[in-house]
Amino acid sequence: MENPMEKNPLQDMLCGAMEKVREMVDSNTIVGQPIHTPDGVTLIPISKVSFGFGSGGGDYGKVQPKNFGGGVGAGVKIDPVAFLVIKDGTTRVLPVAVPPVSTLDRVVEMVPDLMDKVEKYFDKKEEKEPL
């Protein structure tokens, strides 16, 4: 009978991948190291971190312990969000605007303006119609 606490190749692969993700993503990735400028301004970068993780495995026979198939994948995405700007004791947040990537993103950004225009059109139309 197999010991459930015994390590197998898939567990080793998972641990290795998670360790690499841990090396890439720590608290300094989200809130960066302060940057001091010559004119007395301190900038602190703020980022958003997203990551994904997937694994698979196999065990092709209990008689032959060498049979095994597996795979592990991980990905990390780091997006700048803002800078904290500290000058003369005052702190401000300076957002970093990320431009739309695709046509769909541009359309989604335009929806609020389009809705306002449609609403104004119908409001004007109602004002012109007598009751």
C-alpha positions in Angstrom: 0.0 0.0 0.0 1.3 3.4 -1.0 2.1 5.9 1.8 0.0 9.1 1.1 2.7 11.3 2.8 5.4 10.0 0.4 6.5 12.5 -2.2 6.1 11.8 -5.9 7.5 13.5 -9.0 4.4 15.6 -9.5 4.6 17.0 -6.0 8.3 17.9 -6.6 7.3 19.7 -9.8 4.5 21.6 -8.1 6.8 22.6 -5.2 9.4 23.8 -7.7 6.9 25.9 -9.7 5.4 27.4 -6.6 8.9 28.3 -5.3 9.6 30.1 -8.6 6.3 32.1 -8.3 7.2 32.9 -4.7 10.6 34.3 -5.9 8.9 36.5 -8.5 6.0 37.8 -6.3 6.5 39.3 -2.9 5.3 42.4 -1.0 8.1 44.4 -2.8 6.5 43.6 -6.1 3.1 45.1 -5.1 4.4 48.1 -3.2 7.8 48.9 -4.7 10.9 50.4 -3.1 10.8 54.2 -2.7 12.5 56.3 -5.3 14.0 59.5 -4.0 14.5 62.4 -6.5 17.0 65.2 -6.1 14.2 67.8 -5.5 13.0 66.0 -2.4 10.1 64.0 -3.9 9.6 60.4 -3.0 7.9 58.1 -5.4 6.5 54.7 -4.4 5.3 52.4 -7.2 2.1 50.4 -6.7 1.4 47.4 -8.9 -1.3 44.8 -9.4 -0.1 41.2 -9.5 -2.1 38.4 -11.1 -1.0 34.8 -11.4 -2.3 31.5 -12.6 -1.2 28.0 -11.9 -2.0 24.6 -13.5 -0.8 21.1 -13.2 -1.4 17.6 -14.4 -0.1 14.2 -13.7 -0.2 10.5 -14.2 0.7 7.1 -12.8 0.9 4.3 -15.3 1.3 1.3 -13.1 1.9 0.5 -9.5 4.3 -2.4 -10.4 6.8 -0.2 -12.3 7.5 2.9 -10.2 9.3 4.6 -13.2 6.0 5.1 -15.1 4.9 8.7 -14.7 3.8 11.6 -16.8 3.1 15.1 -15.6 3.3 18.8 -16.3 3.2 22.1 -14.4 2.7 25.6 -15.6 2.6 29.0 -13.9 2.3 32.5 -15.1 2.7 35.9 -13.4 1.4 39.3 -14.7 2.5 42.5 -13.1 0.6 45.7 -14.1 1.6 49.2 -12.8 -1.4 50.8 -11.1 -0.2 54.1 -9.5 2.6 56.0 -7.8 2.4 57.4 -4.3 4.0 60.9 -4.6 5.3 62.3 -1.3 6.4 65.9 -1.3 6.7 68.4 1.6 4.7 66.0 3.9 1.8 65.7 1.4 1.0 62.4 -0.1 -0.9 62.1 -3.4 -1.9 59.1 -5.6 -0.9 59.5 -9.2 -2.7 56.8 -11.2 -1.0 55.2 -14.2 -3.5 55.1 -17.1 -3.2 51.9 -19.2 -4.4 52.5 -22.7 -7.1 50.2 -24.1 -5.6 47.1 -25.6 -8.2 46.0 -28.1 -11.2 47.4 -30.0 -13.5 45.7 -27.4 -11.8 47.6 -24.6 -12.3 50.9 -26.5 -16.0 50.1 -27.0 -16.5 49.3 -23.3 -14.8 52.7 -22.4 -17.2 54.5 -24.8 -20.4 53.0 -23.4 -20.9 55.5 -20.6 -20.6 58.5 -23.0 -22.9 56.8 -25.5 -25.5 56.1 -22.8 -25.4 59.8 -21.7 -25.9 61.0 -25.3 -28.9 58.6 -25.8 -30.4 59.7 -22.5 -30.1 63.4 -23.5 -31.6 62.7 -26.9 -34.7 61.1 -25.4 -35.0 63.8 -22.7 -35.0 66.5 -25.5 -37.6 64.5 -27.5 -39.9 64.2 -24.5 -39.7 68.0 -23.9 -40.8 68.7 -27.5 -43.8 66.3 -27.4 -47.0 67.9 -26.0 -48.9 65.9 -23.3 
